[in-house]
Amino acid sequence: MNSEEIKETIRGLITEIAEDMDVETDSITDDASFVEDMGLDSMALLEVLATMEKKFGVSIPESEFPNITSINKCHATVEKYLAAEK
């Protein structure tokens, strides 16, 4: 999976979760904050992280969680841990 496919997968996941929470699709951008801009709650964020780990086969340490605040930051984190596993 290349870099753009990873980002598209993350964007799709966020869009699904946001739709379930009645978030305006206009607010879903690569740099939008999950909490401040989209209004995702902590349970939604845990779902995002668990799904990312499963989908990409990576283990993301809990210490990274506070830094994963947007699609771009999710993407960077996934790529970082995919590279570490090679």
PDB file with SEQRES, HELIX, SHEET and CRYST1 records, atoms N, CA, C and O in Angstrom:
SEQRES   1 A   86  MET ASN SER GLU GLU ILE LYS GLU THR ILE ARG GLY LEU          
SEQRES   2 A   86  ILE THR GLU ILE ALA GLU ASP MET ASP VAL GLU THR ASP          
SEQRES   3 A   86  SER ILE THR ASP ASP ALA SER PHE VAL GLU ASP MET GLY          
SEQRES   4 A   86  LEU ASP SER MET ALA LEU LEU GLU VAL LEU ALA THR MET          
SEQRES   5 A   86  GLU LYS LYS PHE GLY VAL SER ILE PRO GLU SER GLU PHE          
SEQRES   6 A   86  PRO ASN ILE THR SER ILE ASN LYS CYS HIS ALA THR VAL          
SEQRES   7 A   86  GLU LYS TYR LEU ALA ALA GLU LYS                              
HELIX    1 AA1 SER A    3  ASP A   20  1                                  18    
HELIX    2 AA2 THR A   25  SER A   27  5                                   3    
HELIX    3 AA3 SER A   42  PHE A   56  1                                  15    
HELIX    4 AA4 GLU A   62  ASN A   67  5                                   6    
HELIX    5 AA5 ILE A   71  ALA A   84  1                                  14    
CRYST1    1.000    1.000    1.000  90.00  90.00  90.00 P 1           1          
ATOM      1  N   MET A   1       0.863  -1.178   0.000  1.00  0.00           N  
ATOM      2  CA  MET A   1       0.000   0.000   0.000  1.00  0.00           C  
ATOM      3  C   MET A   1       0.902   1.232   0.000  1.00  0.00           C  
ATOM      4  O   MET A   1       1.800   1.359   0.832  1.00  0.00           O  
ATOM      5  N   ASN A   2       0.651   2.132  -0.941  1.00  0.00           N  
ATOM      6  CA  ASN A   2       1.490   3.323  -1.006  1.00  0.00           C  
ATOM      7  C   ASN A   2       0.949   4.427  -0.084  1.00  0.00           C  
ATOM      8  O   ASN A   2      -0.105   4.286   0.535  1.00  0.00           O  
ATOM      9  N   SER A   3       1.699   5.516  -0.017  1.00  0.00           N  
ATOM     10  CA  SER A   3       1.379   6.603   0.903  1.00  0.00           C  
ATOM     11  C   SER A   3      -0.020   7.188   0.668  1.00  0.00           C  
ATOM     12  O   SER A   3      -0.760   7.434   1.620  1.00  0.00           O  
ATOM     13  N   GLU A   4      -0.372   7.406  -0.582  1.00  0.00           N  
ATOM     14  CA  GLU A   4      -1.682   7.994  -0.882  1.00  0.00           C  
ATOM     15  C   GLU A   4      -2.817   7.020  -0.550  1.00  0.00           C  
ATOM     16  O   GLU A   4      -3.881   7.443  -0.099  1.00  0.00           O  
ATOM     17  N   GLU A   5      -2.598   5.721  -0.768  1.00  0.00           N  
ATOM     18  CA  GLU A   5      -3.610   4.717  -0.419  1.00  0.00           C  
ATOM     19  C   GLU A   5      -3.824   4.665   1.094  1.00  0.00           C  
ATOM     20  O   GLU A   5      -4.949   4.497   1.565  1.00  0.00           O  
ATOM     21  N   ILE A   6      -2.739   4.810   1.844  1.00  0.00           N  
ATOM     22  CA  ILE A   6      -2.840   4.838   3.306  1.00  0.00           C  
ATOM     23  C   ILE A   6      -3.697   6.030   3.727  1.00  0.00           C  
ATOM     24  O   ILE A   6      -4.604   5.894   4.548  1.00  0.00           O  
ATOM     25  N   LYS A   7      -3.400   7.204   3.153  1.00  0.00           N  
ATOM     26  CA  LYS A   7      -4.146   8.404   3.523  1.00  0.00           C  
ATOM     27  C   LYS A   7      -5.618   8.268   3.137  1.00  0.00           C  
ATOM     28  O   LYS A   7      -6.493   8.660   3.908  1.00  0.00           O  
ATOM     29  N   GLU A   8      -5.900   7.724   1.967  1.00  0.00           N  
ATOM     30  CA  GLU A   8      -7.288   7.532   1.525  1.00  0.00           C  
ATOM     31  C   GLU A   8      -8.036   6.566   2.450  1.00  0.00           C  
ATOM     32  O   GLU A   8      -9.213   6.772   2.746  1.00  0.00           O  
ATOM     33  N   THR A   9      -7.358   5.526   2.898  1.00  0.00           N  
ATOM     34  CA  THR A   9      -7.969   4.565   3.815  1.00  0.00           C  
ATOM     35  C   THR A   9      -8.320   5.250   5.135  1.00  0.00           C  
ATOM     36  O   THR A   9      -9.413   5.056   5.668  1.00  0.00           O  
ATOM     37  N   ILE A  10      -7.400   6.044   5.655  1.00  0.00           N  
ATOM     38  CA  ILE A  10      -7.648   6.780   6.902  1.00  0.00           C  
ATOM     39  C   ILE A  10      -8.788   7.768   6.707  1.00  0.00           C  
ATOM     40  O   ILE A  10      -9.672   7.867   7.557  1.00  0.00           O  
ATOM     41  N   ARG A  11      -8.778   8.496   5.605  1.00  0.00           N  
ATOM     42  CA  ARG A  11      -9.832   9.471   5.319  1.00  0.00           C  
ATOM     43  C   ARG A  11     -11.203   8.770   5.264  1.00  0.00           C  
ATOM     44  O   ARG A  11     -12.189   9.288   5.788  1.00  0.00           O  
ATOM     45  N   GLY A  12     -11.255   7.602   4.631  1.00  0.00           N  
ATOM     46  CA  GLY A  12     -12.503   6.846   4.559  1.00  0.00           C  
ATOM     47  C   GLY A  12     -12.994   6.417   5.931  1.00  0.00           C  
ATOM     48  O   GLY A  12     -14.187   6.493   6.222  1.00  0.00           O  
ATOM     49  N   LEU A  13     -12.077   5.970   6.767  1.00  0.00           N  
ATOM     50  CA  LEU A  13     -12.421   5.564   8.131  1.00  0.00           C  
ATOM     51  C   LEU A  13     -12.975   6.742   8.927  1.00  0.00           C  
ATOM     52  O   LEU A  13     -13.999   6.618   9.598  1.00  0.00           O  
ATOM     53  N   ILE A  14     -12.301   7.871   8.851  1.00  0.00           N  
ATOM     54  CA  ILE A  14     -12.751   9.059   9.579  1.00  0.00           C  
ATOM     55  C   ILE A  14     -14.116   9.504   9.064  1.00  0.00           C  
ATOM     56  O   ILE A  14     -14.984   9.887   9.849  1.00  0.00           O  
ATOM     57  N   THR A  15     -14.306   9.453   7.755  1.00  0.00           N  
ATOM     58  CA  THR A  15     -15.586   9.851   7.173  1.00  0.00           C  
ATOM     59  C   THR A  15     -16.714   8.960   7.675  1.00  0.00           C  
ATOM     60  O   THR A  15     -17.792   9.453   8.007  1.00  0.00           O  
ATOM     61  N   GLU A  16     -16.474   7.646   7.734  1.00  0.00           N  
ATOM     62  CA  GLU A  16     -17.488   6.714   8.252  1.00  0.00           C  
ATOM     63  C   GLU A  16     -17.861   7.040   9.694  1.00  0.00           C  
ATOM     64  O   GLU A  16     -19.040   7.125  10.036  1.00  0.00           O  
ATOM     65  N   ILE A  17     -16.861   7.217  10.521  1.00  0.00           N  
ATOM     66  CA  ILE A  17     -17.107   7.503  11.939  1.00  0.00           C  
ATOM     67  C   ILE A  17     -17.812   8.848  12.090  1.00  0.00           C  
ATOM     68  O   ILE A  17     -18.743   8.982  12.884  1.00  0.00           O  
ATOM     69  N   ALA A  18     -17.369   9.828  11.336  1.00  0.00           N  
ATOM     70  CA  ALA A  18     -17.975  11.162  11.420  1.00  0.00           C  
ATOM     71  C   ALA A  18     -19.448  11.118  10.989  1.00  0.00           C  
ATOM     72  O   ALA A  18     -20.292  11.776  11.597  1.00  0.00           O  
ATOM     73  N   GLU A  19     -19.751  10.350   9.952  1.00  0.00           N  
ATOM     74  CA  GLU A  19     -21.143  10.236   9.506  1.00  0.00           C  
ATOM     75  C   GLU A  19     -22.009   9.601  10.592  1.00  0.00           C  
ATOM     76  O   GLU A  19     -23.149  10.013  10.807  1.00  0.00           O  
ATOM     77  N   ASP A  20     -21.458   8.592  11.275  1.00  0.00           N  
ATOM     78  CA  ASP A  20     -22.192   7.942  12.373  1.00  0.00           C  
ATOM     79  C   ASP A  20     -22.486   8.920  13.504  1.00  0.00           C  
ATOM     80  O   ASP A  20     -23.459   8.752  14.240  1.00  0.00           O  
ATOM     81  N   MET A  21     -21.644   9.944  13.640  1.00  0.00           N  
ATOM     82  CA  MET A  21     -21.810  10.923  14.711  1.00  0.00           C  
ATOM     83  C   MET A  21     -22.456  12.219  14.202  1.00  0.00           C  
ATOM     84  O   MET A  21     -22.461  13.228  14.908  1.00  0.00           O  
ATOM     85  N   ASP A  22     -22.998  12.192  12.987  1.00  0.00           N  
ATOM     86  CA  ASP A  22     -23.664  13.351  12.383  1.00  0.00           C  
ATOM     87  C   ASP A  22     -22.755  14.569  12.264  1.00  0.00           C  
ATOM     88  O   ASP A  22     -23.185  15.700  12.490  1.00  0.00           O  
ATOM     89  N   VAL A  23     -21.500  14.331  11.909  1.00  0.00           N  
ATOM     90  CA  VAL A  23     -20.547  15.416  11.688  1.00  0.00           C  
ATOM     91  C   VAL A  23     -20.707  15.889  10.243  1.00  0.00           C  
ATOM     92  O   VAL A  23     -20.858  15.077   9.330  1.00  0.00           O  
ATOM     93  N   GLU A  24     -20.674  17.208  10.044  1.00  0.00           N  
ATOM     94  CA  GLU A  24     -20.756  17.776   8.700  1.00  0.00           C  
ATOM     95  C   GLU A  24     -19.559  17.297   7.869  1.00  0.00           C  
ATOM     96  O   GLU A  24     -18.414  17.415   8.306  1.00  0.00           O  
ATOM     97  N   THR A  25     -19.822  16.762   6.683  1.00  0.00           N  
ATOM     98  CA  THR A  25     -18.725  16.269   5.854  1.00  0.00           C  
ATOM     99  C   THR A  25     -17.788  17.393   5.414  1.00  0.00           C  
ATOM    100  O   THR A  25     -16.625  17.136   5.102  1.00  0.00           O  
ATOM    101  N   ASP A  26     -18.273  18.622   5.386  1.00  0.00           N  
ATOM    102  CA  ASP A  26     -17.420  19.766   5.033  1.00  0.00           C  
ATOM    103  C   ASP A  26     -16.281  19.959   6.036  1.00  0.00           C  
ATOM    104  O   ASP A  26     -15.232  20.508   5.698  1.00  0.00           O  
ATOM    105  N   SER A  27     -16.494  19.506   7.263  1.00  0.00           N  
ATOM    106  CA  SER A  27     -15.474  19.701   8.298  1.00  0.00           C  
ATOM    107  C   SER A  27     -14.376  18.642   8.241  1.00  0.00           C  
ATOM    108  O   SER A  27     -13.394  18.728   8.979  1.00  0.00           O  
ATOM    109  N   ILE A  28     -14.535  17.646   7.373  1.00  0.00           N  
ATOM    110  CA  ILE A  28     -13.548  16.571   7.286  1.00  0.00           C  
ATOM    111  C   ILE A  28     -12.501  16.934   6.242  1.00  0.00           C  
ATOM    112  O   ILE A  28     -12.691  16.730   5.043  1.00  0.00           O  
ATOM    113  N   THR A  29     -11.399  17.474   6.729  1.00  0.00           N  
ATOM    114  CA  THR A  29     -10.254  17.797   5.865  1.00  0.00           C  
ATOM    115  C   THR A  29      -9.020  17.145   6.470  1.00  0.00           C  
ATOM    116  O   THR A  29      -9.038  16.706   7.620  1.00  0.00           O  
ATOM    117  N   ASP A  30      -7.955  17.085   5.690  1.00  0.00           N  
ATOM    118  CA  ASP A  30      -6.739  16.410   6.159  1.00  0.00           C  
ATOM    119  C   ASP A  30      -6.125  17.055   7.390  1.00  0.00           C  
ATOM    120  O   ASP A  30      -5.484  16.372   8.190  1.00  0.00           O  
ATOM    121  N   ASP A  31      -6.312  18.367   7.557  1.00  0.00           N  
ATOM    122  CA  ASP A  31      -5.720  19.073   8.690  1.00  0.00           C  
ATOM    123  C   ASP A  31      -6.708  19.373   9.814  1.00  0.00           C  
ATOM    124  O   ASP A  31      -6.314  19.890  10.860  1.00  0.00           O  
ATOM    125  N   ALA A  32      -7.982  19.057   9.612  1.00  0.00           N  
ATOM    126  CA  ALA A  32      -8.996  19.355  10.633  1.00  0.00           C  
ATOM    127  C   ALA A  32      -8.752  18.526  11.885  1.00  0.00           C  
ATOM    128  O   ALA A  32      -8.432  17.340  11.809  1.00  0.00           O  
ATOM    129  N   SER A  33      -8.905  19.162  13.028  1.00  0.00           N  
ATOM    130  CA  SER A  33      -8.761  18.477  14.307  1.00  0.00           C  
ATOM    131  C   SER A  33      -9.960  17.568  14.540  1.00  0.00           C  
ATOM    132  O   SER A  33     -11.108  17.972  14.360  1.00  0.00           O  
ATOM    133  N   PHE A  34      -9.672  16.328  14.945  1.00  0.00           N  
ATOM    134  CA  PHE A  34     -10.753  15.385  15.202  1.00  0.00           C  
ATOM    135  C   PHE A  34     -11.701  15.895  16.281  1.00  0.00           C  
ATOM    136  O   PHE A  34     -12.915  15.726  16.172  1.00  0.00           O  
ATOM    137  N   VAL A  35     -11.156  16.511  17.312  1.00  0.00           N  
ATOM    138  CA  VAL A  35     -11.969  16.958  18.444  1.00  0.00           C  
ATOM    139  C   VAL A  35     -12.547  18.348  18.201  1.00  0.00           C  
ATOM    140  O   VAL A  35     -13.764  18.528  18.219  1.00  0.00           O  
ATOM    141  N   GLU A  36     -11.672  19.334  17.972  1.00  0.00           N  
ATOM    142  CA  GLU A  36     -12.142  20.718  17.861  1.00  0.00           C  
ATOM    143  C   GLU A  36     -12.984  20.971  16.602  1.00  0.00           C  
ATOM    144  O   GLU A  36     -14.023  21.627  16.680  1.00  0.00           O  
ATOM    145  N   ASP A  37     -12.546  20.460  15.448  1.00  0.00           N  
ATOM    146  CA  ASP A  37     -13.242  20.753  14.192  1.00  0.00           C  
ATOM    147  C   ASP A  37     -14.366  19.770  13.863  1.00  0.00           C  
ATOM    148  O   ASP A  37     -15.403  20.152  13.320  1.00  0.00           O  
ATOM    149  N   MET A  38     -14.141  18.495  14.202  1.00  0.00           N  
ATOM    150  CA  MET A  38     -15.133  17.474  13.839  1.00  0.00           C  
ATOM    151  C   MET A  38     -16.023  17.071  15.005  1.00  0.00           C  
ATOM    152  O   MET A  38     -17.103  16.514  14.806  1.00  0.00           O  
ATOM    153  N   GLY A  39     -15.572  17.352  16.216  1.00  0.00           N  
ATOM    154  CA  GLY A  39     -16.374  17.001  17.387  1.00  0.00           C  
ATOM    155  C   GLY A  39     -16.375  15.525  17.740  1.00  0.00           C  
ATOM    156  O   GLY A  39     -17.306  15.047  18.388  1.00  0.00           O  
ATOM    157  N   LEU A  40     -15.347  14.796  17.324  1.00  0.00           N  
ATOM    158  CA  LEU A  40     -15.279  13.379  17.677  1.00  0.00           C  
ATOM    159  C   LEU A  40     -14.978  13.250  19.167  1.00  0.00           C  
ATOM    160  O   LEU A  40     -14.235  14.052  19.733  1.00  0.00           O  
ATOM    161  N   ASP A  41     -15.554  12.249  19.783  1.00  0.00           N  
ATOM    162  CA  ASP A  41     -15.316  12.039  21.210  1.00  0.00           C  
ATOM    163  C   ASP A  41     -14.229  10.986  21.422  1.00  0.00           C  
ATOM    164  O   ASP A  41     -13.714  10.412  20.462  1.00  0.00           O  
ATOM    165  N   SER A  42     -13.889  10.741  22.673  1.00  0.00           N  
ATOM    166  CA  SER A  42     -12.791   9.824  22.978  1.00  0.00           C  
ATOM    167  C   SER A  42     -13.074   8.396  22.516  1.00  0.00           C  
ATOM    168  O   SER A  42     -12.150   7.685  22.119  1.00  0.00           O  
ATOM    169  N   MET A  43     -14.310   7.973  22.561  1.00  0.00           N  
ATOM    170  CA  MET A  43     -14.650   6.629  22.089  1.00  0.00           C  
ATOM    171  C   MET A  43     -14.430   6.517  20.581  1.00  0.00           C  
ATOM    172  O   MET A  43     -13.927   5.500  20.103  1.00  0.00           O  
ATOM    173  N   ALA A  44     -14.801   7.551  19.833  1.00  0.00           N  
ATOM    174  CA  ALA A  44     -14.585   7.555  18.381  1.00  0.00           C  
ATOM    175  C   ALA A  44     -13.090   7.522  18.072  1.00  0.00           C  
ATOM    176  O   ALA A  44     -12.660   6.843  17.140  1.00  0.00           O  
ATOM    177  N   LEU A  45     -12.309   8.250  18.847  1.00  0.00           N  
ATOM    178  CA  LEU A  45     -10.863   8.279  18.623  1.00  0.00           C  
ATOM    179  C   LEU A  45     -10.238   6.921  18.915  1.00  0.00           C  
ATOM    180  O   LEU A  45      -9.334   6.490  18.199  1.00  0.00           O  
ATOM    181  N   LEU A  46     -10.703   6.251  19.944  1.00  0.00           N  
ATOM    182  CA  LEU A  46     -10.197   4.909  20.231  1.00  0.00           C  
ATOM    183  C   LEU A  46     -10.562   3.949  19.102  1.00  0.00           C  
ATOM    184  O   LEU A  46      -9.764   3.083  18.743  1.00  0.00           O  
ATOM    185  N   GLU A  47     -11.747   4.097  18.548  1.00  0.00           N  
ATOM    186  CA  GLU A  47     -12.165   3.269  17.418  1.00  0.00           C  
ATOM    187  C   GLU A  47     -11.240   3.513  16.218  1.00  0.00           C  
ATOM    188  O   GLU A  47     -10.834   2.572  15.536  1.00  0.00           O  
ATOM    189  N   VAL A  48     -10.917   4.776  15.975  1.00  0.00           N  
ATOM    190  CA  VAL A  48     -10.002   5.117  14.880  1.00  0.00           C  
ATOM    191  C   VAL A  48      -8.658   4.421  15.089  1.00  0.00           C  
ATOM    192  O   VAL A  48      -8.138   3.783  14.174  1.00  0.00           O  
ATOM    193  N   LEU A  49      -8.106   4.544  16.277  1.00  0.00           N  
ATOM    194  CA  LEU A  49      -6.791   3.972  16.557  1.00  0.00           C  
ATOM    195  C   LEU A  49      -6.798   2.453  16.459  1.00  0.00           C  
ATOM    196  O   LEU A  49      -5.884   1.868  15.877  1.00  0.00           O  
ATOM    197  N   ALA A  50      -7.807   1.812  17.016  1.00  0.00           N  
ATOM    198  CA  ALA A  50      -7.888   0.355  16.962  1.00  0.00           C  
ATOM    199  C   ALA A  50      -8.035  -0.133  15.527  1.00  0.00           C  
ATOM    200  O   ALA A  50      -7.421  -1.127  15.138  1.00  0.00           O  
ATOM    201  N   THR A  51      -8.841   0.559  14.748  1.00  0.00           N  
ATOM    202  CA  THR A  51      -9.047   0.183  13.357  1.00  0.00           C  
ATOM    203  C   THR A  51      -7.774   0.387  12.542  1.00  0.00           C  
ATOM    204  O   THR A  51      -7.443  -0.439  11.692  1.00  0.00           O  
ATOM    205  N   MET A  52      -7.056   1.486  12.798  1.00  0.00           N  
ATOM    206  CA  MET A  52      -5.794   1.734  12.093  1.00  0.00           C  
ATOM    207  C   MET A  52      -4.783   0.624  12.391  1.00  0.00           C  
ATOM    208  O   MET A  52      -4.113   0.128  11.485  1.00  0.00           O  
ATOM    209  N   GLU A  53      -4.680   0.243  13.649  1.00  0.00           N  
ATOM    210  CA  GLU A  53      -3.741  -0.805  14.016  1.00  0.00           C  
ATOM    211  C   GLU A  53      -4.077  -2.111  13.289  1.00  0.00           C  
ATOM    212  O   GLU A  53      -3.193  -2.780  12.754  1.00  0.00           O  
ATOM    213  N   LYS A  54      -5.342  -2.457  13.278  1.00  0.00           N  
ATOM    214  CA  LYS A  54      -5.772  -3.694  12.637  1.00  0.00           C  
ATOM    215  C   LYS A  54      -5.597  -3.620  11.122  1.00  0.00           C  
ATOM    216  O   LYS A  54      -5.062  -4.545  10.512  1.00  0.00           O  
ATOM    217  N   LYS A  55      -6.040  -2.539  10.522  1.00  0.00           N  
ATOM    218  CA  LYS A  55      -6.023  -2.375   9.063  1.00  0.00           C  
ATOM    219  C   LYS A  55      -4.598  -2.390   8.504  1.00  0.00           C  
ATOM    220  O   LYS A  55      -4.338  -2.997   7.465  1.00  0.00           O  
ATOM    221  N   PHE A  56      -3.680  -1.716   9.202  1.00  0.00           N  
ATOM    222  CA  PHE A  56      -2.324  -1.578   8.700  1.00  0.00           C  
ATOM    223  C   PHE A  56      -1.334  -2.540   9.350  1.00  0.00           C  
ATOM    224  O   PHE A  56      -0.162  -2.561   8.975  1.00  0.00           O  
ATOM    225  N   GLY A  57      -1.787  -3.334  10.317  1.00  0.00           N  
ATOM    226  CA  GLY A  57      -0.920  -4.312  10.960  1.00  0.00           C  
ATOM    227  C   GLY A  57       0.215  -3.686  11.748  1.00  0.00           C  
ATOM    228  O   GLY A  57       1.330  -4.209  11.771  1.00  0.00           O  
ATOM    229  N   VAL A  58      -0.073  -2.562  12.396  1.00  0.00           N  
ATOM    230  CA  VAL A  58       0.940  -1.893  13.207  1.00  0.00           C  
ATOM    231  C   VAL A  58       0.461  -1.830  14.658  1.00  0.00           C  
ATOM    232  O   VAL A  58      -0.730  -1.929  14.952  1.00  0.00           O  
ATOM    233  N   SER A  59       1.416  -1.666  15.531  1.00  0.00           N  
ATOM    234  CA  SER A  59       1.103  -1.464  16.940  1.00  0.00           C  
ATOM    235  C   SER A  59       1.553  -0.054  17.293  1.00  0.00           C  
ATOM    236  O   SER A  59       2.741   0.265  17.246  1.00  0.00           O  
ATOM    237  N   ILE A  60       0.588   0.781  17.647  1.00  0.00           N  
ATOM    238  CA  ILE A  60       0.883   2.177  17.967  1.00  0.00           C  
ATOM    239  C   ILE A  60       0.849   2.328  19.487  1.00  0.00           C  
ATOM    240  O   ILE A  60      -0.179   2.072  20.114  1.00  0.00           O  
ATOM    241  N   PRO A  61       1.972   2.746  20.080  1.00  0.00           N  
ATOM    242  CA  PRO A  61       2.011   2.889  21.537  1.00  0.00           C  
ATOM    243  C   PRO A  61       1.025   3.951  22.031  1.00  0.00           C  
ATOM    244  O   PRO A  61       0.753   4.942  21.353  1.00  0.00           O  
ATOM    245  N   GLU A  62       0.514   3.714  23.209  1.00  0.00           N  
ATOM    246  CA  GLU A  62      -0.434   4.653  23.814  1.00  0.00           C  
ATOM    247  C   GLU A  62       0.139   6.059  23.927  1.00  0.00           C  
ATOM    248  O   GLU A  62      -0.604   7.040  23.884  1.00  0.00           O  
ATOM    249  N   SER A  63       1.430   6.159  24.070  1.00  0.00           N  
ATOM    250  CA  SER A  63       2.066   7.473  24.204  1.00  0.00           C  
ATOM    251  C   SER A  63       1.890   8.324  22.946  1.00  0.00           C  
ATOM    252  O   SER A  63       2.014   9.547  23.011  1.00  0.00           O  
ATOM    253  N   GLU A  64       1.603   7.698  21.806  1.00  0.00           N  
ATOM    254  CA  GLU A  64       1.383   8.423  20.550  1.00  0.00           C  
ATOM    255  C   GLU A  64      -0.032   8.986  20.443  1.00  0.00           C  
ATOM    256  O   GLU A  64      -0.259   9.940  19.699  1.00  0.00           O  
ATOM    257  N   PHE A  65      -0.973   8.418  21.166  1.00  0.00           N  
ATOM    258  CA  PHE A  65      -2.386   8.764  21.000  1.00  0.00           C  
ATOM    259  C   PHE A  65      -2.679  10.262  21.072  1.00  0.00           C  
ATOM    260  O   PHE A  65      -3.431  10.765  20.237  1.00  0.00           O  
ATOM    261  N   PRO A  66      -2.114  10.993  22.035  1.00  0.00           N  
ATOM    262  CA  PRO A  66      -2.431  12.432  22.096  1.00  0.00           C  
ATOM    263  C   PRO A  66      -1.967  13.223  20.870  1.00  0.00           C  
ATOM    264  O   PRO A  66      -2.476  14.311  20.602  1.00  0.00           O  
ATOM    265  N   ASN A  67      -1.002  12.676  20.130  1.00  0.00           N  
ATOM    266  CA  ASN A  67      -0.463  13.368  18.954  1.00  0.00           C  
ATOM    267  C   ASN A  67      -1.282  13.120  17.689  1.00  0.00           C  
ATOM    268  O   ASN A  67      -1.114  13.829  16.697  1.00  0.00           O  
ATOM    269  N   ILE A  68      -2.160  12.128  17.715  1.00  0.00           N  
ATOM    270  CA  ILE A  68      -2.923  11.753  16.529  1.00  0.00           C  
ATOM    271  C   ILE A  68      -4.228  12.540  16.538  1.00  0.00           C  
ATOM    272  O   ILE A  68      -5.254  12.076  17.034  1.00  0.00           O  
ATOM    273  N   THR A  69      -4.159  13.737  15.978  1.00  0.00           N  
ATOM    274  CA  THR A  69      -5.285  14.667  16.092  1.00  0.00           C  
ATOM    275  C   THR A  69      -5.932  15.045  14.766  1.00  0.00           C  
ATOM    276  O   THR A  69      -6.916  15.784  14.746  1.00  0.00           O  
ATOM    277  N   SER A  70      -5.384  14.543  13.654  1.00  0.00           N  
ATOM    278  CA  SER A  70      -5.940  14.868  12.338  1.00  0.00           C  
ATOM    279  C   SER A  70      -5.624  13.725  11.371  1.00  0.00           C  
ATOM    280  O   SER A  70      -4.856  12.819  11.694  1.00  0.00           O  
ATOM    281  N   ILE A  71      -6.220  13.781  10.197  1.00  0.00           N  
ATOM    282  CA  ILE A  71      -5.940  12.753   9.186  1.00  0.00           C  
ATOM    283  C   ILE A  71      -4.457  12.776   8.831  1.00  0.00           C  
ATOM    284  O   ILE A  71      -3.834  11.720   8.720  1.00  0.00           O  
ATOM    285  N   ASN A  72      -3.885  13.959   8.651  1.00  0.00           N  
ATOM    286  CA  ASN A  72      -2.454  14.039   8.318  1.00  0.00           C  
ATOM    287  C   ASN A  72      -1.576  13.440   9.415  1.00  0.00           C  
ATOM    288  O   ASN A  72      -0.586  12.769   9.123  1.00  0.00           O  
ATOM    289  N   LYS A  73      -1.933  13.680  10.665  1.00  0.00           N  
ATOM    290  CA  LYS A  73      -1.126  13.139  11.761  1.00  0.00           C  
ATOM    291  C   LYS A  73      -1.312  11.623  11.892  1.00  0.00           C  
ATOM    292  O   LYS A  73      -0.370  10.913  12.242  1.00  0.00           O  
ATOM    293  N   CYS A  74      -2.516  11.130  11.615  1.00  0.00           N  
ATOM    294  CA  CYS A  74      -2.745   9.678  11.573  1.00  0.00           C  
ATOM    295  C   CYS A  74      -1.865   9.055  10.505  1.00  0.00           C  
ATOM    296  O   CYS A  74      -1.198   8.046  10.734  1.00  0.00           O  
ATOM    297  N   HIS A  75      -1.876   9.667   9.347  1.00  0.00           N  
ATOM    298  CA  HIS A  75      -1.106   9.184   8.203  1.00  0.00           C  
ATOM    299  C   HIS A  75       0.381   9.121   8.549  1.00  0.00           C  
ATOM    300  O   HIS A  75       1.038   8.111   8.296  1.00  0.00           O  
ATOM    301  N   ALA A  76       0.900  10.182   9.116  1.00  0.00           N  
ATOM    302  CA  ALA A  76       2.323  10.228   9.478  1.00  0.00           C  
ATOM    303  C   ALA A  76       2.660   9.150  10.509  1.00  0.00           C  
ATOM    304  O   ALA A  76       3.712   8.516  10.429  1.00  0.00           O  
ATOM    305  N   THR A  77       1.775   8.949  11.462  1.00  0.00           N  
ATOM    306  CA  THR A  77       2.013   7.955  12.509  1.00  0.00           C  
ATOM    307  C   THR A  77       1.998   6.544  11.929  1.00  0.00           C  
ATOM    308  O   THR A  77       2.871   5.733  12.239  1.00  0.00           O  
ATOM    309  N   VAL A  78       1.014   6.253  11.092  1.00  0.00           N  
ATOM    310  CA  VAL A  78       0.947   4.920  10.468  1.00  0.00           C  
ATOM    311  C   VAL A  78       2.204   4.672   9.635  1.00  0.00           C  
ATOM    312  O   VAL A  78       2.803   3.601   9.724  1.00  0.00           O  
ATOM    313  N   GLU A  79       2.603   5.644   8.834  1.00  0.00           N  
ATOM    314  CA  GLU A  79       3.801   5.460   8.011  1.00  0.00           C  
ATOM    315  C   GLU A  79       5.043   5.250   8.877  1.00  0.00           C  
ATOM    316  O   GLU A  79       5.906   4.440   8.539  1.00  0.00           O  
ATOM    317  N   LYS A  80       5.134   5.969   9.978  1.00  0.00           N  
ATOM    318  CA  LYS A  80       6.268   5.832  10.893  1.00  0.00           C  
ATOM    319  C   LYS A  80       6.362   4.397  11.423  1.00  0.00           C  
ATOM    320  O   LYS A  80       7.448   3.818  11.462  1.00  0.00           O  
ATOM    321  N   TYR A  81       5.226   3.826  11.830  1.00  0.00           N  
ATOM    322  CA  TYR A  81       5.254   2.478  12.402  1.00  0.00           C  
ATOM    323  C   TYR A  81       5.319   1.403  11.340  1.00  0.00           C  
ATOM    324  O   TYR A  81       5.823   0.314  11.612  1.00  0.00           O  
ATOM    325  N   LEU A  82       4.830   1.665  10.147  1.00  0.00           N  
ATOM    326  CA  LEU A  82       5.024   0.711   9.045  1.00  0.00           C  
ATOM    327  C   LEU A  82       6.502   0.629   8.678  1.00  0.00           C  
ATOM    328  O   LEU A  82       7.024  -0.461   8.445  1.00  0.00           O  
ATOM    329  N   ALA A  83       7.169   1.761   8.627  1.00  0.00           N  
ATOM    330  CA  ALA A  83       8.601   1.799   8.298  1.00  0.00           C  
ATOM    331  C   ALA A  83       9.414   1.103   9.379  1.00  0.00           C  
ATOM    332  O   ALA A  83      10.407   0.442   9.075  1.00  0.00           O  
ATOM    333  N   ALA A  84       9.010   1.242  10.625  1.00  0.00           N  
ATOM    334  CA  ALA A  84       9.740   0.632  11.740  1.00  0.00           C  
ATOM    335  C   ALA A  84       9.642  -0.888  11.709  1.00  0.00           C  
ATOM    336  O   ALA A  84      10.511  -1.582  12.236  1.00  0.00           O  
ATOM    337  N   GLU A  85       8.585  -1.403  11.091  1.00  0.00           N  
ATOM    338  CA  GLU A  85       8.392  -2.849  11.063  1.00  0.00           C  
ATOM    339  C   GLU A  85       9.080  -3.515   9.891  1.00  0.00           C  
ATOM    340  O   GLU A  85       9.115  -4.744   9.815  1.00  0.00           O  
ATOM    341  N   LYS A  86       9.632  -2.727   8.972  1.00  0.00           N  
ATOM    342  CA  LYS A  86      10.318  -3.305   7.801  1.00  0.00           C  
ATOM    343  C   LYS A  86      11.701  -3.738   8.142  1.00  0.00           C  
ATOM    344  O   LYS A  86      12.420  -4.244   7.281  1.00  0.00           O  
TER     345      LYS A  86                                                      
END                                                                             
